[in-house]
């Protein structure tokens, strides 16, 4: 990078400088790092985390160097997010920005260097979660996509598609209710947290559906038995990793 | 009606933001906070309510940014977005409500410093501008400009070099002095580039604080007078309209002494009948 020379580059090599906004996100990630980035997406209760952890075990057993990264887990940022949620001081805009800050730290600190080092990086939720939630909260879709313009494009983005009622039954079986922001209570949709959750997650599902063609998400039917889903996931992952010759083996 | 730089935030109304948003910009050590400390009491003496704000003062992200800067592991993208979070929190919860209540908001730095810092750290200018497109356009931006030659002694002899002000995250191999010079020069280039794009009012920050302040006061008075003259004319027009409708109210639609009490009172003589002459004066006064 040349400071003050008038030559500007994006945050990373993968960032396409000065691309028109709409095409930016599709170009960000045509990276040539030796590693592979695999992400799972879907609403709460879709079973995506279960599937990712099964995939993790399998990849390790095959000898790949695998690293896992979770949404909202940056050591530098997560306390601020927690503080904002606890005090209910987040607006749609600051909710969006603090999550992008968290994601930026994880990208700079781990995702990017690990891909350069040749690891298989697994992410539970990725930029699509932000696109779905923030737009459901009323943020401008284009603004949010540009906000995440620094992100690395995943090799595969699985979307675990599940009907809303199935997800709600799974979640309520395991716990009593929903948290304030998780249920979209900040939007004043309903005073009842379950009802608010239903309306908010409905909006999120609609956003995911729009993103399937926009970003080429790989859809998995999350109502199928766990084993069937996992077999499909492994089959798809296998075809991507077979061509990756520079991956690190596990120490 | 106020405008943003492109995108409006959800549920942010722009039509009733009556106050004034005044930005004091400039590099580190240009004397921004000194000026704000002089301007605030002066404006209050003149009868204006003032709110002052600045970077990392948001209840949401201020502490988080300070903690993150204590270590040496705050990345460039993360840093840019953390500051954007801090800015938008203050925009929504401090700046906009103050403007709505008719305050003068004096802000120590605004999106321009944040964009300059991000751009010299290699961020895509298009990307960072897109993020700050939600910011309100201010009423005035005073850019306190100071060349590196004048900036250096201020920093060296008052508070010494700071890791971040010297851009040590950018030039880790340099010593603080070399790094400071390169970093501040890059920032100045970026500020000068933005100057015409964002209508900066350029203020030479090299004279003593009092002289700089007099210059700022003159400009701020012009800004306030321009608007108070406008609102004075509006008020005159409103008063005139009220006067007209008031006069109309007072014109009786029928004679005052109609047939309400025909027995007790003598019938009105034609001379007294026009109880009002149309100017609001009672007819009896004409005697």
Interface residues (C-beta under 8 A of the other chain):
Chain A: X1 X3 X4 X8 X9 X10 X11 X15 X17 X18 X19 X21 X74 X76 X77 X79 X80 X83 X84 X89 X90 X91 X92 X93 X94 X97 X98 X100 X101 X104 X105 X107 X108 X109 X137 X138 X139 X140 X143 X146 X147 X149 X150
Chain B: X7 X9 X10 X11 X59 X60 X61 X63 X64 X67 X68 X71 X73 X74 X75 X76 X77 X78 X80 X81 X82 X84 X85 X88 X89 X92 X93 X119 X120 X122 X123 X124 X125 X126 X127 X130 X131 X133 X134 X170 X182 X183 X185 X186 X189 X190
